[in-house]
Amino acid sequence: MLKRKDLLAITELAPDEITTILDTAVSFKEVMARDIKKVPTLRGKTVINLFVEPSTRTRTSFELAAKRLSADLVNVSTSTSSLTKGESLLDMAKNLEAMRADLIVLRHPVAGAPHLLARALQCGIINAGDGAHEHPSQALLDLFTIRERKKTLSGLRVLLVGDILHSRVARSDLHALRKMGAEVTLVGPATMIPRGIEPWDVQVAYNFDEALGKENQKPDVIIMLRLQLERQEKGFIPSLREYSRLYGLTMARLRRASPDVLVMHPGPINRGIEISPDVADGLSSVILDQVTNGVAVRMALLYLLMGGKTE
C-alpha cells in the first residue's frame, strides 16, 4: 500500500512508489483480460467523481476502475450541482465527505484545488487534473505504457512536443520520466516553452526535425501534446496551419525516427494539427493502449490508496 491518502502530484511521489503503482497495475490489467472483469477488492468503499471540467477518458476510466473493483461510484455533475447556486468547492466536498465518501476524484480548472481539499478533508483525494498544473494519473499510465513496450524507463530518450506551457500532462510526464531515469527533451515554439525550467533538468529544442536526432540520438518515445486553445490567449502561434507545419507529427517526420519509436498522445487528438491521422492510427501509435492501460493504472491507484483487500 502507499503510505498516503492522496495522489496530488507526481512531484510528491518517490521512484519506489511509482514502481509499486506500475507493478500493481500489471495485476489489474490481467483482471481486465478476464471474461468477468470484476473483483471484490473495494466492496463497501465509496468513490465520488467530481469533475468541474469536461472529460471523457479520465472520468470514464476512473468510473470503470471503481466499478471493476466493486466500489460504489457516484458521478457528480457540476452543471446540476449546488456549485451553480454559489456553494464553494470546499463546502460541497465537506458535504460529500459527510455522506461517508472514502475518496473523491477531482478535476478542476484552478491549479491547487485538489491540494485545498486534501488539507481540509479526511477522505482521500486524487487529482484528475488541476488547471495547467499536473495530471498525475495520466503520467503514470504513460509510464506504464512505455515500460510495457520498452521493458524499462531508465535511459530512454523521450520527446515531449507541442504546447508545453499550458499542458498539465507535460509537467506530470516530465517529472515522472526524470524520476525514473529517462532523458527528456521539450520541443515547441518559444512562446510555448515555460520560463524558468532550468531546475527541471531537461533539454529544450525549437526545431522538431532537429530534435528527431541523428542516427545514434533518435528518440525512443514521442509524446505529442494537445494544443490547449481553451487555456491560451491569441498570439502564442501565428496560425494553426503554421503550427501544424512546424510541430505536427506527420508520416514524413515519423520516417526520420527509429522504426521502433513509440508515438503517444494523451487525447483528445486534434487530427491534422498536432498529429496526422495516418500516424495516429499507424503501427507506431500506442494511443489506444494508453486508454486501456489507464483503467488498470487507476484501478491500482484506488486499491493502493484505499487499502483494498487482496483477492
Salt bridges, closest charged atoms under 4 A:
ASP6 OD1 - LYS5 NZ 2.97
GLU12 OE1 - ARG4 NH1 3.76
GLU17 OE2 - ARG4 NE 3.05
ASP23 OD1 - ARG147 NH1 2.98
GLU53 OE1 - ARG168 NH1 3.04
GLU53 OE2 - ARG231 NH2 3.17
GLU63 OE2 - LYS67 NZ 2.98
ASP130 OD2 - HIS133 ND1 2.86
GLU148 OE2 - LYS29 NZ 2.78
ASP163 OD1 - HIS166 ND1 2.90
ASP201 OD2 - ARG178 NH2 2.30
ASP209 OD1 - ARG253 NE 2.90
ASP209 OD1 - ARG256 NH1 3.77
GLU230 OE2 - ARG226 NH2 2.72
ASP260 OD2 - LYS150 NZ 3.58
GLU274 OE2 - HIS265 NE2 3.06
ASP281 OD1 - ARG271 NH2 2.95
ASP289 OD2 - ARG149 NH2 2.62
